Amino acid sequence: MWLPLFGIENTSNMKTMTWIASTLLIVLSACNDSAPAPTTSKVSQTKTVDKENLSDNNQTDKVSPRYKNGTNDQNKGDKTGSVTLHGNVKAADGSVIHLYVTEARNKALLDSAEIKGGLFSFPNLEVSRGFYELVLNGKANNKTQIILNPDESDVYIDFKSSRLNGTKLTPGSAENTAWLEYIKLENINKNEIKNLRKGLKDSPFRSRIEEQIKGKELELVQSQHNLIDQYSGTYVAKVLSWKNPKYPSTQGRYFEDMDPLDNSLIHTLAISDRIQGMMVKFSKGEESGFLACIDIIKAHFEPNPKTLESALYAMLDGFYNTGKEDICQYILDNYIFDEDCGADLSDVIRQRAQGIINLQVGKTPPNFVIESYTGGNVNLMETASENKYTLVMFWASWCHKCEQEIPVLIPLYAKYHSKGFETIGVSIDQARKSWSDIIESRGMQYLNVSQLQGWDSPVVKDYKITATPTYFLIDSKGEIVLKPKRIYEVDAFLTRNLK
């Protein structure tokens, strides 16, 4: 998911876009070694970014002062090789640490290791350059991101507590030392900018605050440049260079600094982030603008099916999560399921695409079987078959709009339940008490389930939930008949269809 996407804040939730076929004047694109250990020595002098050139000229192909090339012969392209990952963590014997390989926001289990005496080891992993994730005891809220690169054949991580996202050291790994340093700087910078933005509204000093925000943005860019120099030849240096386009003002050259043949791109958020930046800058929020960007992106990555698939799915994911399902359909029809354009794509992208298709009106969404708040399991498809209509509501105890909607849903449920209307509330809470307190205080008599894993809950991922509340109204055949944004839309539907 892109958060926010295309300049739209990911609150509870603006998902609007009407497809007007006559406006689409888009012409489709034709379908048709080992490296030395990276240095970690600091440079004596670092060129600073020119503050006067902070704003890019929209009329030229001038190289952005924010861009710095972090790719050289040492880190160019991808590389696959053997890496031993090991370390220590304060966890009980028998605890299990899982290692996942990432692809943008997706991940797949690579291996697992049992912890003994506070130590863990993954010997002789066959990996490519990229970001990986460690998760302790399967708990989605106890994880951390790391970098593995065959240039570093031995990676040791010293976790200072049982919290993987807490303090840790990575002696001997320039990649992870650099990344931890950057993330710390980035988090500080984001918080400073966030605090400055709080003072923007109705402030008589708006222009001064905006200049301060620009200054903070420039500080982060300078930090990126410093780290690129300091850790020259590392994967991190290349990742940091991808954060700022070389030609940000030229639509046709927006991706030029990203080598489509570099498979290490897919193990980062670089493609997804760059797509978001392009849509914000060039689409103007219009259908034709979005489609023009899509075609340019597809053409850029077309030489490599792997990076192309990553780009296509990033766009599908982003457009679906902001309610632009008609644009998703454009990508599906023209670039994934088209016999010519989609010929070189793998079954994986088609399966992922099918997951989005299955969440559209008229399709059958994924079934789920989740433990009920009152005991036993709730099976979505069984429940749907036993009722005329079943509303699936994704909500959370901390969601203010949910607080407004639940009091409207409760009398609606009482009114239509005897006529064949059921409701399943799917909470994305993590704390059972927070979840149960709302159920009890509100008197929510309908079915309530939760996997208590927050945004990492499997059902949340299956249904691609990025905001609450989100609704799916399903008929007795298990097909989606309505994807309302508010409960009053459900009321109107049931008034017409449950006599």
KOLBAVEX-775557 format. One record per atom (N, C-alpha, C): x, z, y. Coordinates in steps of 0.1 Angstrom, whole numbers, plus 5000, padded with zeros to 4 digits. Example, Ala and Ser with C-alpha at 12.3 -4.5 7.8 and 13.67 -1.06 7.14 Angstrom:
// KOLBAVEX-775557
513250784943512350784955513250784967512850714978513750714989512950795000
//
This chain:
// KOLBAVEX-775557
500850004988500050005000500950005012500449945023501149945035500450055044501250145050500650255057501450275070500850235082499650155083499950005081498949925079499149785077498549705088499449605093498949515103498549575115499149695118498749765131497449845130496849855118495649935117495950065110495650175117495950305112495150335099495850395089495250425076494450555077493350555085492550675085491350645076490150705079489150695068488050595071487950475073489050375072488450245078489250175086488750045092489149935082488149895074488449785065487449675067487649595078486749495081487349365083486849255078487249115080486249025074485748935082484848835077485548695075485248635064485848505061485048395067485648315076484948205082485748085078485248015068485947905061486347795071485447765081485747655090486947675099487447805100488547835109489847815102489847795089491147795081491747655082492647635090493347505092494747505087494947585076496247605070496547495060497747435061498147335051499047415041498647405029499447475018500847425017501747505014503147465010503047384998503947284996504047214984504347304972503647284961503947374950504947294940504947264942505947204933506847314926529749014882531249044882531649184887532249234883532649364888533049364902532849484909533249494923534049624924535049624934535849744936534949854941535349984939534550094944534350094959533150124964532950114978533750224986534050184998534850275006533850365013534250495016533450585023534150645035535250575039535950625051535250585064535150665074534450635086535350535094534550455102535250365111535650445123536750395129537250475141536350445153535850325154535050285165533850205160532650235166531450165163530850095175530549965174529949905185528449955187528149985199526750045202525849925205524549955202523449855205523249845220523149725225522949705239521549755243521449855251520149915255519349815263520049735271519349635280518749525272519149505259518649405251517749455240517149575243516349645232515049555229514449495239513349415237513749275234513249215223513649085219512948975228513748875231513148765238512248675229510948665233509948595225510148445225510948395233511048255235512248185229513148265223514448205218514648245204515648175198516148215184517348305185517448385196518548475198518548585187519748615182519848715172519548855178518748925171518349055177519449155178519549225189520649335190520449445179519249455174518949555164519449515150519749385148520249345135521749365133522149405122523549415118523649375103524449275101524649225087525349335078524649375068525349475059525649415045525649285044525949215031527349155032528149185022529449125021529649085006530849035003531148994989530949104979531149224983531049334974529649374970528749364979527349404975526349284975526849164977525949044977525249024964523948994964523148964953522949094944522449074932522149184923523349194913523249304906524249324895523649414885523949384872523449474861524649524853524549654850525649714842525349854838526249914832526050054826526350164836525450264836525650374845525250504837526050604839525650734833525150824845523950874843523350954853523151094847523751194854523651334849523651434860523451554857523451654868522851794863522651874873522052004870520852034878519952114873518652144880518252284875517652364883517252494879515852484873515852454860514652444852514852494838513752544832513852604819514252514808514952564798515252484787513952414781514052294777512952224772512152144782512452174795511852094806512351944804511551854809511851714807511951644821512951564823513051494835512951344832512051274839511751134836512451044847512950934842513550834851512750714852512350674864511550554866512350444873512150324870512650214878511550164888511850144900510850114910510849964913509649914917509549774922508549794934509149794946508349824958507649954955506349964955505550084953505150104939505550014930505250034916506450094909506150154898507250204890506950204875508050194867507850194852508850294846508450364836509250454829510450384823511650434826512850384820513450464809513450604811514050694801513550834804513850924795513551064798514651144791514951274796515951354791515451504791515851574780515451714780516551794787516151894794517051984801517452104792518752124791519352234783520352304791520252434793521152504801521252464815520152404820520152354834520752224836521152154825521852024826520951914820521151794825520451674820521451564820521151464812522051344811521351224806521551114813521150984808522350894806522950894794524150824792523950674790524850594796524850454793523550384796523050404808521850334812522150194816521350094812521549954817520649934829521249924840520449924853520949814862520049774871520449684882520449764895520949704905521049774918519649794923519349924928518049954934517750094934516550124938516050264939515350304926515550424922514950474910514350614914513550664905512850794908512950884896513251014899513351124889512151214891511451244880510251334881510451444871510251564875510451684866509151724860509151734847507951774839506651704842506751574846505651494848504851534860505351614869504551664880504851564892503751494897503951394907504451454920504251584922504751634935506151694934506851674922508251724921509051604916509451524926510151404923511151374935512051284932513051234943513451094940513851024950514350894949515850884949516450804941517850794940518250644940519550624941520050484940520950474928520750374920521750344910522250204912523550194910524250064913525450064903525549954894526649954885528049964891528149944904529449964910529850114909528850204907529150344905528750374890529750374882529350394867529050534863529250634872528950774869528350834881527150884880526450944891526051084887526451184895526151324892525351384904524251444900523351504911523251654909523551724919523551874919522351924926521251944919520052004925520152154927519852194939520152334943518952424939517852364934516652444930515852364920514652414917513852344907513052224914513152224927512452114935513352004937513051884930513851774931513951714945512951734953512951684967513651784977514151894971514851984980516351954982517052054985518552024988519251984975520051884977520851834965522151764971523151764962524451704966524751594955525351494959525751384950527251354952528051444948529551424949529951304941530751214947531251104940530350974941529150994946528250874948528150844962528850744967528750704981527250654984526650584974525350534976524350644979524350744971523350854973523650944984524950964987525351044998524950975011525150845012524750765024523250765025522450755014521050745015520450885020520950985014520451125018520751145033521951105037522251115051521351045060520950915056520050835064518650895064518150935053516750985052516651105061517651195061517651305070517551265085518351165089518351115102517051055106516450975096515250905098514051005100514051105092512951205093513051285106514151315110514351385123513851295134514251165134513851065144512351045144511751035132510251015132509551125138509951245135509351365140509451375156510651335161510851335175509851235182509751115176508951005181507451055180507051115169505751165167505351265178506251355181505951455191505851385205506651285208506551215220505251145222504751085211503551005211502351105214502451225210501351325212501151335227502151315235502051335250501651215257501451105250501150975257499750975262498751025255497351015259497051075272496550995281496151045295497251115303498551075299499651135306499951055319500251125330500651055342502051005341502751045331504151005328504250905317503250835314503250745302504450655302504750585312505850495312507250565309507350685314508550765311508650795296507450835291507450875276507750755268507150635272507350515264508850475264509550505275510950475276511750575267511250695266511950795257511750755243510550705239510250655226511250545222511350445231512250335229513650385227514050485235515350535233515650605220514550665214514650725201514750625190513950515192513950405182515450345182515950335194517350275195518350365188518150495189519050595183519050575168517950545162517850525148518550395144518350295152519050165149520550185150520950265160522450295161522950365148522150465143522550535131522650435119521650345119521750245108523050165109523350115121524550045123525850125119525850245123526950335120527150345105526050365098526150385083526550255076526050145081526450015076527950005076528550035088530050035089530750135080530150255080530850365073530750345058529750285053529550265038529550115035530450045041530449895039530649865024529849765020529949715006529049784997528349885002527349954993526049894993525149924984523849874983523049934995523350054999522750115011522950035023524149985025524449905037523549785038523349725026522449605026521049645029520549755023519249795025518949825040519949895046519749925061519749795069520449695065520449565073519149505072518349525061517049465059516049525068516249635074515349705082515049635095515949555099515749485112515949335111514949255113515149105111516149055121516848955116517848885124517248805135516048745132515348665142513948715143513648825149512348885149511348815158511748725167510848655176510448515171511048475160510848335155510148345142508848305141508048315129508648245117509148125119509748055108511048105103511748195111513048245107512948395104511748455104511548595103512248655090512248575079512848625067514248565064514848505074516048425071517148505066517248635070518348715066518148785052517048755046516748805032516948695022517948705014518248605004517248614993516348504991515348514981515848514967517148484965517748484952518348624948518248714958518848854955517748934949517848954936516849034929516849184932517949234939517949374943516949404954516349294960515349314970514049384964513749344951512549394945512549544942513649604942513749744939513849834952513249774963513149844976511849814981511549874993510349845001510649735011511749675010512249575021511249465023510849405012509949285013508649325019508049435013506749485018506849525033507849595037507949635051508149515060508949415056509149295064507849215065507049205054505749135055504849205065504749335064503949415074504349375088505649385091506149355104505749215109505849115100505448975103503948965107503149035099501749025101501349085114501949195118501649265130502049175142503249115141503849045152503248905154502848835143502448695145501048655141500248745134498948705129497848715140498048795150497048825161495748875155495848925143494648985136493648885133494048755132493048645129493348585115492248535109492348475096493448375095493348275104494348165104495748215106495948325114497248385116497748445104496948515096497348585084497748475074496948365073497248265063498448185066498748165079499948095083501248185078501148315080502248405076502348395061501248405054501348395039502048275034501748165040502348035036503848035038504248085050505648095053506448185043505848305041506448395031506548335017505448275013505548205000506648104999506748025009507747915009509147975009509348085016510748145017511148195003510248264996510648324983510448224971509948114973509548024962510747984953512047984958513147944949513348054938512748174939513048274929511748334925511248314913509948364909509848524909510948584907510948734907510648794921511448744931511148794945509848734950509448614946508148564950507048644945507048684932506048774926505948904934507048964938507049084945506449064959506748954965506148924979504648904977504248824967502748794966501948924963502549004954501749134951501749224963502849234971502849314983501749274992501549134994500549085003499149114997498949094984497649124978497349274980498349364977498149504978497749544993498449485002498249525016496849475021496549345018495249295023494049365016494249395003493149464996492949605002494049675005493949815010493449815024493349705031492749705045491449625045490849605033489549555032489449405034490549335034490549185036490549115023489549135015489449085002489348935001488848865012488748725012490148665013491048735020492448685021493148705008492748815001493348834988492948714979491648674980491148564972491948434975492348414988493148294991494448294984495148414983496348424976496148404961495148464956494848454941494548304938493748234945493348104942494448004944495248014954496247914958497647934953497948064950499348094947499548164933498548224928498748304915498048234904496848204905496048134894495947984895496547924906496647784907497547724896497147624890497947564878499347514883499447474895500747414900501547524906500947594916501747694924502047814915501247854906501447974898502147944885502547824883503147784869504347864865505147904875506447974871506348124872505148174875504948324876504748384862505148514861504948584849503548644847503348684834502048754832501848884839502948944843502949074850502149064863502548964871501848944884500348904882500048834872498648804869497848924864498549014857497849134853497649224865498549234874498449314886497349254895497349124895496349054903494949074897494849074884493549104878493049244881493949334883493549474886492849474900493249384909492549374922491249304920491249194912489949124910488949214904489349304895488349394888487749494897488249504910487649604919486749534929486449404927485549334936484149344931483149324940481749324937481449214926480749254916480449164905481349184893482449264895483349274884483249424878483949444867483849564860485149644863485149754869486349834873486849904861488049964862488650034851487850154847487750174834487050294829487950414831487350534832488250654832487450764824488250854818487750974811488551084817487851174825488551284832487751414829488451524828487851644826486951684838485751734834484751774845485051914850484551934862484652064868483952174860482852134854482052234846482452234831483452154827483852154813483452024807484251984796483951854789484551744797484351624793484951504799483851414805484151344815483251244821483851114818483051024811483450894808482650804817483350724826482650644836481650544830482150474820481250364815480150414807480350534800479250594793478150644803478650704813477750754823476950644830477650534833476950414839475950364830476250354817475250294808473950384806474150504809472950594808472150604820472550534831471850544844471650404849470750394859470550254865471650224875472050334883473150314892473950444892475350424893476250534893477150524905477150614914478050614926479350694922480450624924481850684923482350714937482550834940482950874954484350934953485350874959486750934960486751014973487151144971487051234983488151334982488251424992489251524992488751645000489151764997488651885004489151885018490251815022490751825035490351705044489451615038488951495045487851525054487951505067486951545077485651445075485951325072484751235071484051265058484751315048484051355036483151475039483551565047482751675052481451635058481551525065480351465071479451395061480051335051479251245042478651325031479351435026478751515014477451575017477151625029475851675032474751575032475151445034474151335033473951295019475051295011474951254997474051354989474251484991473551584983472051564983471351554994469851524993469551384988470451294990470251154984470251164969471151244963471251264949470051334944469551434951468351504946467151414946467051324956465951234957465851124946467051074942467050964933467550994919468051114917468651144904467651124892466451164894465451154884464951014881465350924891464950784889466050694883467150764880468250694873469550674881469750764891470950764899471850874896473050844893474050944890475250934900475951044902477151044911478251114904479451054906480651114901481651134913481851254917482851284927484251294922485151204926486451204921487351264932487851384930488651444941490151414939490751394950492251364950493051484954492451594953493151724956494251754946495051844949496151884940495852034936495352114945495052254942493652274937493452324925492152344920491252434929491852534935491052624943490452554955491252464961490652394973489552304969489652244957488652154951487352234948487552344940486452424936485652494947486452534957485752604969484752514976485152384977484152294983482952274975483252254962482052224952481152344953481652464952480752584952480052604965480852594976480252624989479152514994479352394989478452284993477352274983477452334971476352324961476352174956477452124952477551984947477151984933475851944930475351954916475651824908476151724914476451604906477851624899478251524891479451534883480651534892481551624889482851634897484051634888484951544891486251544883487451534892488551564886489851554894490951564884492051484886493251494878494251584885493851634897494651734905496151684907496251554909497651504912497751434925496751454934496751394947496751244946497551184956497551044956498250984944498951064936499651014925498751014912497451054914496551054902496450914896496450904883496350764877495050694882493950764883492650704886492750654901493450724909493650684923494450554924495450544915496250414915495450304909494650334898493850224892492850164901492350254910491250204919491850174933493150184934493850144946493250214959493150344957492550424968493650464978493350424991494350455002493750545013492450565011491750645022490550715015490050825021488850885017487850905028486550895026485950865013486050715010486050684997485950544992484850544981483950444982482850444973482750314964482350324952481950214943480550244937479650154939478350174933478250084921477950134909478050064896476750064890476349944883475049934877475249984862474149964854474150014840475049934831475449814836476349724828477749754831477949844841479349884845479949794855479149714862479649614872479449674886480349644895480249694908479149614916478149674921477149614929477249634944478049734948478149764962479449844964480149814975481249894979481049944994480150034995479750085008480850165015480650175028481550255036480950385040479650395040478950515043477850535033477350665032476250695023474950635027474750615040473450555044473250415038474450345035474350215028473850225014474250335007473750364994472250394994471850475004470450505005469650375007470050285016469350165018469250085005470350074997470349994985469450054975469450194973468550254963467150244967466850254980465450234985464850104981465749994981465249864977465249844962466149914955466249884940465849994930465550114936464950214927463550254932462650184927461250204931460650324923
//
